[in-house]
Each structure stands twice: as C-alpha cells, then as structure tokens.
Amino acid sequence: MLLRQVLRRGLQSFCHRLGLCVSRHPVFFLTVPAVLTITFGLSALNRFQPEGDLERLVAPSHSLAKIERSLASSLFPLDQSKSQLYSDLHTPGRYGRVILLSPPGDNILLQAEGILQTHRAVLEMKVNHKGYNYTFSHLCVLRNQDKKCVLDDIISVLEDLRQAAVSNKTTARVQVRYPNTKLKDGRNSFIGHQLGGVVEVPNSKDQRVKSARAIQITYYLQTYGSATQDLIGEKWENEFCKLMRKLQEEHQDLQLYSLASFSLWRDFHKTSILARSKVLVSLVLILTTATLSSSMKDCLRSKPFLGLLGVLTVCISLVTAAGIFFITDGKYNSTLLGIPFFAMGHGTKGVFELLSGWRRTRENLPFKDRVADAYSDVMVTYTMTSSLYLITFGMGASPFTNIEAVKVFCQNMCVSILLNYFYIFSFFGSCLVFAGQLEQNRYHSIFCCKIPSAEYLDRKPVWFQTVMSDGHQQTSHHETNPYQHHFIQHFLREHYNEWITNIYVKPFVVILYLIYASFSFMGCLQISDRADIINLLASDSPSVSYAMVQQKYFSNYSPVIGFYVYEPLEYWNSSVQEDLRRLCSGFTAVSWVEQYYQFLKVSNISANNKSDFISVLQSSFLKKPEFQHFRNDIIFSKAGDENNIIASRLYLVARTSRDKQKEVIEVLEKLRPLSLSKSIRFIVFNPSFVFMDHYGLSVTVPVLIAGFGVLLVLILTFFLVIHPLGNFWLILSVTSIELGVLGLMTLWNVDMDCISILCLIYTLNFAIDHCAPLLYTFVLATEHTRTQCIKSSLQEHGTAILQNITSFLIGLVPLLFVPSNLTFTLFKCLLLTGGCTLLHCFVILPVFLTFFPPSKKHHKKKKRAKRKEREEIECIEIQENPDHVTTV
C-alpha cells in the first residue's frame, strides 16, 4: 500500500509540475501544436492517396488460401482457368458480368433473342486507346483448343433456343436441364451459376427446366501483367458498365445488373465520399453540444469557448495524425472513417475532465496554481487511460494481426491518441491558462470585457444584468463553490443523486441489469462469423444491388471449387477410384475422371493398368470433340517411352442455401483436413477462399484483445488505486460493458467484420475512460456511508461523463444518413458502446456500489477516533489552565 501511495503521489506531483510549466509558458505550448498542424496538414493534402488493392486490405495477410492459390497457379495458370473457377464477387483479373432478370411470372428463356442482342452489343463494343479500337475479341481469354474467346455455355443454350424459335419449333424440343445440361456439341456443362430462379418440370427424372427468372453472363478479359493491357481492360470495364445502363433504358422488360472487377473497390471508397458532408455536420453538432454544456448563467465562470476549443483541439490533433500517416506513405481507405469518432470520444473526455478539475480548484488561488491543481487532479487518470488506448490498439497494430485493414487502423489510432494526449495538455492547457487569467481579472467569458460592479449592475436593465451577471446574487455565504450552479452539476446534486440512491429505485435497477445481462448473454451465444465484404460497401451501390440479386437467384450452388491432385496417382487402381468417388460424394462434380470412367464403360474398354489407361485417355478420349476441353485439366510428362499423369484437377460444386457463405466455409473446413489424412494428396481452391479464411479469426481476435486488455487494466491500476477492490470493480464493469455491446450488436444483426472488431477494442477503452475516474473516487472517498461516497463520486465526475457521452452520441446521429453498410455498422456499435457505458456509470454502478464492498465503516471509525482524541486534548488543556475557563 505504501508503494502505491508513493507512486500515486509521485505521478500527481509530476502532473502538478507539468501544469505549472504549461501555465508559465502558455504561448509556447499554444504555438508548437499549431505549427505542427499546419506543417503536417499541408503535407496530408499533397500526399493523399487511396488504397487500390481491396484484397490486401480485407483478406488475411497470411492465410492457407494464398499458399493454395500459388500452388494451384503453378500447376494450372489461374488466368486461363478463371472461367471454370467461378466465384461470386472475387473473380481474379479483369472481367464484366451482368445479370438479366425477367419480371415475376415470366420465363427468361423465352426472351433468348433479346438477351443475345445484349450479348452481341457487348461483343461489338469498342474502346479507343492511342488511336486503336479494341473489342472484346482483342481482350478476351482464349481457349487452348481453338483459340476462340471463352464464353459462358448459357450463350450456346440461348442460341439453340433462338434457332428453335426461328424455325417455329417449340422450346420444349430444346431440352434444358439443371444444373447439368447437354450442349449441341455433345459436352455436358454445369450451368448452375448461369441460370437462376429455376423451376423444374414436375416429376422430371432428368431435371428438365420449366422456367427460369435470371441469367448471369460473365466476360473474362486476358491479363498479361502489362500496364497498357490493364489500362485498356479498365476502359473496357467502364464502357461495359455504361452500356448496361444504356441497355437498361432500352429494355424495360428486363432488369440488368452489372459488375466489373473495379466495382467492389469503387463502392468501398464511395462510403468516404458520401460521408464527407455528414462528418462535417457531426463536427458541428459536437461543437454545439460541447459549447452549450460548458456554459453557465454566470458570465465570469462560464466556459463556452473552452468547450469549443477543446473539440477543435482534438480536430487539429487528428489533422496532424493524418499528415504523419500520409508522409509515411500510408494509403487511405474507408475503414479509417471511424478514427475521428474514436479519437473524439477519448479526447473530449480529457477536455471535460480538465474543465471539471478547474471547477474543483479554489477560486482564491492564482490562476497558474489552479491550472497546476487541475492537472494534478485529472491528468493521472487521463494518462493511464491514454496508455491503455496505446497498448490495446498497439496490440492490434502488431504483426500478430492478420487483417491489414485492422492493422492500419490501429496504427493510425495509436498515433492519434498520442497526439491527442500531447495536444490536450499543451494546446488546450494553454487555452485553459488564458481562460483562467480572464476569470481572475474578472473579464466576461464571451465578450472579454470587464464585468461591472454590483452597484453599477443594479442601476441597469434586467437584460443587461442577465448578460453581465457574475453570479454574486445567486451565491450565498454558505456556498463555497460557485460552480455548483452549473446546470448539469445542479441536476445531479439536487435531483438525480437522491433519486438513484433511493431504496425503492434499487430493486428496479437490479431487475434492469438482469434483463440487460440476459439479452447480452443470449446475443453472445448467437455470434455470427458470417462476415461479408458487402458490409463494407455503400448500401445503394451497384455492387450491393448485384450481390442481393445474385444471392436471391444464384445461391443454390457454391462457387466452383478446384480440386487439384498435385502428385502422381494410380487412377486405374480400383481403390483410388473408390477414394475419389468418396471424396466427390455430396458434390456436383465436373470431372474428367468421372467422364473417362463412363466413356470406358460405354465403350466396353478395359483399362486396368497404367499403359492402357493413359493410352486410351490420350489416343481416344481426349480427341473426341465433347471431351477435348479436359486436356486443360491434365498434366502429362514423358519419361522415355512412358507417359505419366503428374497432376490433374477436378471441379466440385456443393449444393447450398441462401446462407451460402457459411456453408462454403464449412465445406472448406471439411475438405482441408481430408487432404492430409487421405492417400490422395490434393488441395482445394477458389478465389473467394482468400477472403474467407479470416472469419474464424474475426470471432477470436476481439476476445483475445479484450482479455489482454483486462489483464493490462489489472496491472496498471494495481499501482494507482489505494484499495484493491477498485481494480476488481473496474474489471467487472468493463467486462459487463464489453459483453453487453458484443451480445446486443449480435442481436442487432451486426456481423463480425473488421469494423465491429475495431469497435469492440474501442469499447474496452471507452468503458475504462468513463468508469475508472468514478470508481477511483468512490474507493478513495472518506464519507461515512457508501451512498454518500457514490453521491460524491457522481458529483465530482458525473458532469464530465455526461457531457462527453452526450456529445459522443449526438455526434453519431449524422452517420444514420450515410447510405453505407460500413457507417451503419459503425453507428450501431458506437451507439451501443456509448449507451452501455452511460447505463453503467449512472444507473448500475451507483446502485450496486451501495450494497457491495468496499465498506466505508473504517473511515467512520477513524473519524470518531480523531474527534474523540481532539476532545480529550481540549479537556486536558482546560484542566491545565482553569483561569482560562473562568475568563470565558
């Protein structure tokens, strides 16, 4: 205990000296931050650059899927096989994709001619580059067998339907099956991702299609790795999207939804553009709230400009942090939109606490000593909470964090908190010094003119007295602190403190907390790791519209999973064939192995040894037109006169429901272990796996961060709190708030993505920011009862807490009007953070602390002992000097 007292007094002494230094050199501490802001702010404007690689940002930096992609690409180049490896939103390289949707009740297969006209318009579309016109045929991915453009097989089906219509045949003559259909050239093709909203013919054994609502067509562009090719591809994609918008106006009978490779990136950054004006409105609201909440009727002690300057202090520290970020070659992304709100919530807390600390100082002291006393009172706790911000977000910025967006955000947050702390004690401290000097010299807090004497005011009109009154009429000789007239302070002291500690209110608070804990626990049991990149996009963007339609009509089947056998395998062996069948069971397989086995069976050919198997495969099977495309799926090697199959690939598609992403993750988690345990060595890959690997981590990362944070709270506060139960209460309060936010945001349909993870880390710090001063004051209070102690704590810190949380919550309101999923998530999480913290600080803790330890009886005994000792000393003095009694 002695060590804790010494350390605490040492920190208070240091902060006192810091306050004296600032109060003696206010111009210096005002000028240095201003110069830094101007310098770094200008550099931020010159070096601003957005992040262009969405995969680098939101996909795990180190994942098994990236290793699998490298291995798969080394065997079969992904650029040549991306048409087979269908992925919903994460197709690699350049491409254009369109969904054509018919009205409800219509059959889109009957509109084959209109769809083919749209298709021909895409093929004939031209883009100009340096005087040359490029069409799709110049840019497309080519097939190896005939060097023609790779096109979706649904085009061939539509051609057959159109020819049937032209020749006056019924479309029933052209039998379309789902998901596998037979094409005109004899090939079996999987069209599960190209035909959507399918209704099958009742009791049809061969799965014939009766009608369909949607068709999806993808146009794949070649990627050679050159900047020129990429530029031409980007131009083609832009023209493709413009063409789709134009065709939508011409074809009222069809709805067209387009997507290109740049669409996700464009709609991700669109959030920042949409949020610019709303962030400014949010700043104005916070400025207004801070100014009004810092005002009083007393024109001498009112500090509206200090509330205003406090918010501006946080703003200029953020400008400086942004300049440092861009100078160090940082690239902006929309997730950084949360930093101003995170930093504002912490920075304004320090501002309002310093204002409260100033009000608690004695007015008869010189203003420099009052500033030093305010620093000694406030900056110890504020230093501790700022350190916790740095530590928790520093852990998020460490190499252990696997998501680049989280890492970049945490790095920026650490710089912002550090500068925030520096600007609060320097820039805002200087403003406090000047305001204190004006107060000591009796200048008006708004007009900065001398306040007239009471006699002069009595001769003036009422409005003049109201504007220029310094509170001398309201202050009685019993009141030693004129700041008690602040409206929040008055409300807490006269009304709220008595009400919340009333014995009849306490049972209802306990019931309220049980309800809160029940809902939180229920939400924690339903945590969803179904994070989706759509949650980071502008909600009214084309990408989101496309994804919604795609999810509705094309969710029957998972993305095409590449099944790569990367070692030589005895395919002719019956046991190997059985293992392959077992692995592929439950999937719709697009497999050369399965087709080859059927070919051997139909042709009545025996291939039970290696030489026969490979000989028939090369000389007969792969030369037939309907099987020629399987040449791209087998890698042969020749050793002397003997041919070997060193690697091959199959394609697997799983049947899924509307919750496709969760089911695909489950399929991935089941297949990967089998690749290690089975005799067949294989890998599975789809481009979307690169983005899915982080979903499991999304749940564990915030829990680990919170756990480490709680331990750090315990370690840091052990030396700063005199009573160990203060640590215990702080940990309980923070845990309750953290779990409450986690559970309630799950019930509010917030998925675990990088934004919600960052908000959970912030919740931990925000809760400590507001609960710690309240609990420390309660533990150190020396009143007779717990009720009196909690009243004293609320009276001392309640004003700053209420000011800060109110400003914080009001500043969130404009986020509601930004049409973006990212800002919706940010709003929900931060609203829950502020609401749960407010509930604990003003409802739960004031009640629970009145009937749980620490006890205050020992303080009462000490005061009685001191009073008794004082009375005994007085009696002894009277006995020794009886003449004094006679004189009295």
N, C-alpha and C positions, 0 to 999 in steps of 0.2 A: 504493500500500500504506500509506503514511504517513497519507493521508486516511482510509482505512478504520480504521486503528488509533486515530486521534484520535476519529473518530465513535463507534466502539465503546466506547472508554474514557469518552467523554462520556455515552453512554447508561447505562453501568454506574454512573457517578458520580451521575447523576440518580436512578436506581433505588435506589442506596445512600442518598441523602438522603431519598427517599420512604419507605424502610424505617425510617430514623431518626425521621422525622416521625410515622409510624404508631406506632412503639414508644414515643414520648414522650407521645402523646395517644391512647391506645387507647380510652378511654371515648367520646371524641368520634366516632372512626371506627366505633365499635360502635353508637352511638345514632342517628346520622344515617341509615344504611341501614334500621334498624329502624323509624324514624318514617316514612320514605318508603314502606316496605312496607305498614304499617298504613293510611296515607292512601290510597295507590293501590289497595290490596287491597279496601278497603271500597267504593270507587267502582266497582271491577270487578263487585262483586256487584249494585250498584244499577243499572248501565247495561248489563248483559249483554243482548245481542240477537242472534239467529241471522240469518244471511243467507237471504233468502227467494227470491232470483232465481238459479236454477241456471244459466240461460243466461249471465247476466252474469259468473258465476264461472268457468265452464269453457269457454265459447265464446270465440273470439278477439275482443278488443275492437274491432279494426279489420280487417274482412275484406270481400272482394268479395261474399260471400254476403249480407251485411247490406245492401249497396247494391242488389244484385239484388232483395232482398225489398222494399225501399222502392219500387223502380221497378215491380215486379210488382203490389204492393198499390195503387199509384196508378192502375194500369190496371184491375185486377180485384181488388176487395177480398178479402183472404185469408180473412176470416171467413165469407164466402159460398162460398168455393171450397175450404175445407179438407177437405171430404169427398172431393173429386176429387184433391187433392194428398196422397194417403196417405203417411204417414211412420210408421215402426215405433214409435219411442218419443218422437218430438219433435213431436207434433201440437200446433199453437198453440191457445191458448184452453182452455176447459173442455170435457171430454168424459169418457165412460165407455166402456170397451172390455172385452170378455170373449171368451175362447177356450173353446169347448166341445170336449172331446176324448173320443172313444169308446174303449172297451177295444181292445187289439190284436186284429186279425182281424175286428172289427165295421165295418159301414158306417154312418157317422153320418147319411147321407142317409135311412136307414130310420127314424130317430128324429125325423122332422120335427115330429111333434105335441109331443113333449117340449121340443124347442128353442123352438117357438112359444109354449108355455106360459111358458117363461122370458122370452121376449120380451114377452109380454103383462104379466107381473109387473113388468117394468121400466117399461112404459108407464103402468101403473096406480099405480106407487109415488108416494107423496106426501111432500112436505117442508113443514113449517109455518114461516112467517115472519110474525111480528106478527099472528097470528090467521088468516092466509090460507094455504090449502093449494095448493101448486104441484105440478103433474105435469110429465112430460116435454113434453107438448104446449104448456105455457106457456113452456118454456125453450128449445125446440129451434130449430135453424137451419131457416128456411123456404125452400122452393123458390120461385123467382120466378114460374113459370108458373101454379101453382095454390095457392100459399101453404100447402102442406102440409109436414109435417116431413120433413126429409131423412133417409132411411133407406137402409141398405145394400141393394143389389139381391139379395143372397142371401136376404133375407126373402121377396121375391117368388117366388124359386125354391122355397123351402120351402113357401110357400102352395100352389103348384102341385102339389108332391109330396104334401102333406096331402090336397088335394082328390082327387087320383088314388087315394090310399089309401081315402078315404071312399067313393068311387064304385066301389070294388072293381076298379079298373084297376091294372095292373102299373106299377111305377115306370119300367119301360123305355119306356112310352108317353110319359113326360115326359123328353125328351132333354136332359140337362145336359152342356154342352160346357165344355172348359177350355183356355185361360184365358178365352176369349170365349164367352159364351153368349147365346142369343136369348131375350128375355123375352116375356111374354104380350102386352104392348102393342106388340111389334114392334121394340123397341130392342135393339141389340147392346150388351152390358155386359161389362166386364172384371171378372172375379171372382177373379183370381189371388191377391189378398190376403185374400179372404174364405173361400176353400175351400183346405184344406191336406191334405197326405198323400194326394194324388190318385193313383189307379191308373186308367189309361185302358184302354178296351176294346182288346184286341189287334188290330192291323192296321186300326184305325179311321182313315179319312182325315179325318173331321170332328172328331177329338179328343173323342169321347164319353167321359164319366166312367163307370167301372165301380163304383168305390167311393172313399170318402174317409174320413180319420180325424178331421179337425178342421174347425171352422167358427169364424170370427172375425167378431164384430159390433161396430160402433162406434156410439155415440150422441153426436152432436155438439150442444153447447149454444151458444146465442147469447151473444155478448159485446158489450154495449153500451158498455162502458167505465165504467159507474157502480159505485160501491162496493156498493150494495144488490144489484144484479144479480150481482156477483161473489160476495157472501156467500151468496145463495140457491143459486148454482151450486156453491159449495163444500159446502153442506149436501146438495145432491142427490148429489154425488160420494161423500160419506161414506155416505149411505144406500144408494147403488148398491153400494159395496163390502160393506156389511153384508148386503145382500140376496143377493149372490153367495155369501157364506159360509153363509148360511142355506139357500139352494137346494142348495148342495153337500152338505149333510147330508141333504136330502130325496131327491136324485137320486144314488144310488150307482152307477148305470150310466153316468154322465157325470162327467168331471172338469172343474171350472170354474176358470179363471184370470182374475182381474180386474185391470184397470189404470185409473187415473184420472190427470188432469193433475198432481195433487199427489203422486203415488206416488213419482216419482223424487226429489223434494225431501225427502219424508218418510224414504225409505230411505237417502238420503245422510246426513241428520243422525242417523239411527238408530245409525250407527257410533260417534258420540260417546257416546251413551247406553250402548251395550254395552261401551264401553272404559273407563268410569269406574272400576269396581272393579279392572280389570286394571292400569290405570295406577298405582293405589294399591299394588297388590301389587308392581309393578315398582319403585316407590319404596322399598318395604320391603326388597326384595332388594338394591337398590343400597346402601341404608344399611347393611345387614348385611355385605355384601361389603367396603364401604369401611371399616367399623369393624374387621372381623377382619383385613383386610390391613394395617391401620395399627398392629396390636398386636404386642407383643413379650413375651418372658418377663420382661424387665427392667421392673419396675414403675415405675421412675423415668423411663426413656426411651421407654416405650410411649406411643403417642398414639391410642388408640381413639376418644376423644371428638373429636379433631381431624378424623379421617376422617368421623365422624358429622356434625360441624358444617360440614365442607366441602360435603357433599351438601346439607345444609339451606341453606347459603349460596346455592347455585345455585337451590334451590327458591324462596327468598324473592325472589331477583332476577327469577325468572320471574313471580311474583305481581305484582311492581311493573311489569314489562313488560306484563302483561295489563291492569293498571289503566290504564296510559298508552294502550294500544290502544283500550279501550272509552271512555275520556274523549274521545278524538279521533274519536268516532262510528264506530269500527270495528265490524264485524259478524262474529260467529264463524261459522266453517264447519269441517267435519270434516278438511280438509287440514291445519289448524293443529295437529292431534293430534301431528304429528311434531316440533313445536318443542321440547317438553320433552326428547325423546331427543337431538335435535341439540345443544341447549344443554348438556345434562348431559354429553355426550361431550367437549365443549370445556372446560366449567367444572371438572369433576373432574380433568382433565389438569393445570390450573393448581394445583389443591389438592394433588395428589400430588407435583408438581414442587417446590412450596414445602416440603412435608414432606421430600423428598429433599435439597433445598437446606439445610434446617435441620440435617439429619443430617450434612451435609458440613462444617458450620462447626466451629470449635474449641470444645471444652467449657469451656476456661479463660477464654473471653471473657465479658463481661457479656451478659445475655440481649438487651439492646437492640442491641448491636453484632452479635450473632448474627442477629437478625431483619434488620438492615440488610445483612449479608453475604448472607443467603439471597435477599433482594430483588435485590441486585446480580448474583447468580449466575443467577437464574431469570427475573426479570421482563423482561429484554431480549428473550429469545426469545419469551416469552409475549405481550409487546406486539406483536412482529412478526406472530405467528400470528393474534392477535386483529384486527390491522389487515387482514390478508388476508381474514378472515371478513367484515369490514365492506365491503371493496372488492368481493369476488365476489358477496356477497348484495346489495350496493348496486347492482351492475350488473343483477341480477335484478329489483330494485325500480324500475329506471329506466323511462322512457316507451317504451324500445325493446322491453320485454317486452309481448307481445301477449295473454297469458292472465292474467286478473285474479287467479285463484287463486294463481298463481306470484308475481305482483307483491305481493299482500297477505302471502303467506308470507314473502317476502324482506324486506319492510318490518318485519315483526314480528321476524324473525331478527336484523336489524341492531340494533334496539332491545334485544333480549335479550342479544346479545353485548356491546354497550356497557355495559349494566347489570351483566352478568356480570363483566366486567373490573373495573368500579368496586367491586362487592361483594367480589371476591376480594382485592383489595389493601387494602380498608378493613375490611369486616366480618370476613372470615376472617383477615386480617393481625392484627386486634386479638385474635382468639381465639388466634393463634399467640403473640402477646406474652404473654398471660396464662398459656398453657401453658408458655412458656419461663421465666417468673417462678417458676411452681410447680416446674419442674425445677431451676432454680438454687438454690431454697430447700429442695430435697430433699423435696418432697411427693409422695405416691403419685399416679400418673396417673389412677387410678379413684376411690379413696376420699378423695383430697385430704387425707390426714393425713401427719404427719411419718414418714419412714422411719427405723426404729430403727438403731442402730449394729450393726456386725458382731458385736461381743461379745454384745450383747443377743439377736441372732437365733440365735446358736449355742446358747443355752440354751432355745430354743423348739422346739415340734414341727416335723416336716418340712413339714406342710401350711402352717403359719404362715410358715416360711422360704420356701416356694414362692410364696406370695401376696405377701410383703413383700420379696422379694429384689430388689436393685437391680443385680444382675449383677456384684458385686465378686468373686465366686468364679470366674466364668467368664472374667473379663478378666485376661489375663496382662500382664506388664510389656512384652512385645514388641508388644502391640496398642495402638495409639494411638487407635483409633476403636471405641468400644464398640458403635456402631450396626451393625457388621459382623455382629452376632448376629441381625439381623432375618432371619426365615426365608427370604424371597424373595432378599434380598441374599446370604445364605449359600448358597442353592441355585445362584444364578448364579455366584458366585465359586468355589465348591468343585467344582461338578459341570458345569453347563451350558456355561460359557465354555470349559472344556477340551475338552468333547465336540464342540461345534460347530466349533471351530478345528482339530480333528483332521484330519490329512491324508487319512485313509481315509473320512471323512464327506463331504469336499468333492465328490468325483465324484457321489455320490448327490444332493447338493443341486443340482448343475448339471443333472442329469437331471430332478429335480423341477421346476426352473424352466423347462426346455424343455417339459415336459408342461403346466405352467401357462400358458406363453406360447402353446402350440399351441391349447389349449382356448379361451383368451381371443380369439385371432385368429379361430378358427372361429366363435365367437359373434358377434364384431364383423361378420363377413360376413353374418350372418343377422338383423341388427337389423330388428325389425318395427315399422312405424309404424301398426299396426292397433289403435290405442288405442280404447277403448270406454268409454262412460260407466258401463257396468256394473262396471268395475274400481274405481269409487269408492263402490259401494253395499254395504250389509250383505249377506253372501252368502246368508243364509237369509230374505231379504226377499221379499215378493210380486212386486216388480218384477223381481228376478233370475229367479225361477221362471217368470214370464210371458215374459221375454226368451228363456230357454232353450227353452221350448216353441215360441215364435214362430220362433226361429232354426231349429228342427228341422223344423217343418211348413210354414212360410211363407217359406222362403228361396229359392224358385225364381225369384222376380221382385224386382227392385229397387223402392225407393219410386217413386211416380209423379212423374216429372219434368215440371214445367210448362215448355212451350216457347213463349215469348212473342215474337211478332213485333210490335215496337213502332213500326214505320214503315209507311206505305202501301206496298202491294206489288201488283204486277200478277199476281194469282192466275190470270187467264185466259190468261196467256202460257205457252206450252208449255215454254220454257226454265226459267221459275220453277217450274213444276210438276215438272220433272225435278230441279231443285235441292232442292226439298222432299222428293221421294222419296229422293234420295241421302242427305240428312241423316237421314231417318227409317229408312233401311235398317238392319237389325240390331236394331230395336226393335219391340216390340208397340205400335202407335200407336192412341190413342183420339183420332181427328182428324175434325173437321167437314169439312176439305178432302177427305180421302180418301173419306168418306161421300158428299160432294156430287159428286165426280167419278164415283163409281159410280152415283149417282142419275141424273146426266146421261146416262151410258152406257146404263143400263137403260131410261130413258125416251126414249132416242134424241133428245135435245135438244142442239142446238148452241149453245154459249155461248163463242164465241171472242173476243168484245170485252167491253169494260167494262160497257156498259149492259145487254147481255143477261145477262152473268154475275151482276150484282148484282140485276137484275130477277127472274130465275128463283129466285135464292137467297132473296129476301125474300118473293116472292109465292107460291112453290110449296114449296120445300124446307123452310124453317123453319116452315111452317104444318102440316106433317104431324105427327101425334102422336109418331111414333117419332123425329123429328128436332127436336122443339121444344126439347129441353134444350140444343141447340147455340146457342141465342140468347144464352146467358150467355158464350159464347166468342168473340163478335164484337162489335166496337165500330164502329158506323156514324156517319158525320157527313154532314150535308146542306149543300151549298153551292148555293143557288138551287134548281134542279130536279134537280140531280145528286147522287146518293148516292155516298159513298166508304167504303171499309173502311180505317180509320186504324190499327187494331190488332186482333190476334186471338191466340188461343192454342190449342195442341195439347197432348196429354199423351203422353209417351213412357215406356215401361217396358222395362227391359233384362232379359234372361234372366241369372240369377245362380246361383251355387252356394252352399255353406254359408259360404264366406268372402265374404259379401255386401258387407260394408262396404268391403273393399279394392277390390272390383270397381266399386262405386259411385263411389269416389274416382277410379278410372281413367276411368270414363265421363265424370265431371265435368271431368277434366283434358283429355279429348279434345274435348269439346263447346265448352268456353270459347274455345279458340283459333279454332275454326271460326266463331264469332260475329263475329270481327274480320276474317277473311280472305274469307268468302263475301259474295256480293252481297246476301244476305238478312240484315238486321240483327235479331238476336234475343238474348234472354237465356234462361238455364235456371235454374230454381229449384225447390227442395224444402226444407221446413223443416229437414230433417236436415243440409242443406249448411252451415247456420250453425255446426254443431258439428264438421263435418268439415274445415273449412278449416285447422285448426291441426295436422293430422297431419304434414304435411311439415316444419313448424317444430319439431315435437316432436323430430325427429332432429337438426336443425341447432343448436337453442338450446344443449343441453348441450355440444356440441362447441365452439361459439364461446366459451361461458363458460369451459370448460377451457383453451382456447387463450389467452384473455386472462389467465386466472389464472396460467398458466405464465410468461407474459411478466412479469407483476407479481412473481412469485417471483424471477425473474432480476434485475429492477430493485431490489427491496427487499433481497435478500440480498447483492447485489454489494457493498454498503457495510457489511455486518455480518459477512461471512466474510473471514478473512485470506487464505485460499487460494482462487483462482477455481474450482478443481476441486470445491470444496464446492457451489458453485452447480450445476455440471454434474451431480453425483451426486444432488442434491436433485430436479432436474428429471427425471432418468431414473427415479428411484424413484417420484415422484408420477405420472408418465405411465404407468409399468408398473402401478401400483395402479389408476389410473383406467380404463385399457383392460381390465384384468383384471375389474374389477367390471362394466363395460359388457358385456363378452363373456359372462361367466358368468351374469349375470342374464338375458341373452337366451336362453341355453341352459336356464335355469330357467323359461322361459315367462313372463317379465315383459315386458309391453308398454311402449312409450314413452308414458307419460302424465305428467300434471303431478307426480305423486308421485315417479316414477322420475327425472324431470328434476331435481327438488329434491335427491333422494338423490345424484345424480351430482355436483351442485355441492358438496354436503356432503362427498362422498368426497375431492374435491380438497383441501379444507381439513383434513379429519381426517388424511389422509396426511401433509400438511406438519406438522401438530401433533405427530406422533409421530416422523417421520423427521428433521426439522430438528435437534432437540437432539442426537440420536445422531450425525448426520453432522458437525455443527459441532464436537462434542467430539472426534471422530475426526480431523478436519482440523487442529485446534489442538493435538492431543496431541503430546508430545515424546519418547515412548518410542522405543527403538531400532528396533523392527520394527512392521509393520502389524498383526501378530497381537496384540502387546501393546497397541497402540493401540485395537483393536476390543474387546479384553477390558476395557480401562479405560473405554471408552465404555459398554459394556453394564453394567459395574458401577456407573457413575455414573447412568445414566438408565434402565437396564433395569427396575429396581423400579417406578418411576413409570409406565412404559409398560405393564408387565404388570398393575399394579394397575388402571389406567384402562381398558384394553381388556377385562380380565376383568369389571370392574363393568359396563361398557357392554354386553357380550354377555349377561351374566346378566340385566340389566335388560330385554333384548328378549324373553326367554322368555315372559312373560305375553301378549305380542301374538299368540302362536300360538293362544291360546284365545279370541280375539275373533272371532266369526263374521262377518268382513267382508273383502271383497276389498281394500279400501284398506289395512287393517292387515297383510294377508298380503304385499302389495307392499312396505310399509314394512319389515316383518320381513326379507324376503328381501334387499332392497337393503342394509339396515344390517348384517345378518349377514355379507354378502359384504364390505362395507366394513371391518368390524372384523377379519374373518378374513384378508383380503388384506393389511391393514396389519400384523397380527401376524406373518404369514408373512414379510413383507419385513424387519421390524425384527429378528426373532430367528433367521431362517434364511437368507434370501437375501443381505441386506446384510453380515452378519458373515462370510460366506464370500467373496463377490465382492470385498469391500474388502481381503481379504488378498492378492489377486494382481492387482489393478488399481491404477492411480495413485489418490491421490498417494503418492509414495515418501517413506520416512522416513529415507533414508540421510544426508541433510544434517543431520538432528538428531543422528545418531550421530557424524558428523564434528565438529560443533560441540562436543559433549560431550567428545570425545577432545582437541580443541584446548584446551578450557578446563582439562581435567585436566593436560595437558602443561604449559600455562602456569603452573598452580598449583604443579606440581612444580619447574619452573625457578625460580620465585620463592623457594620454600623452600630450594633449593640455594644460591642467591645469599645468602640471609640466613645460612645456616650458614657459608658461606665467609667472610663478613664478621665473624662472631662465633665463632671457633674455640673460645674459652673455654666457650662455652655447650655445645658438644659434649662437652668434657672433663667439665664438670659433670654432664651427663646420664650 
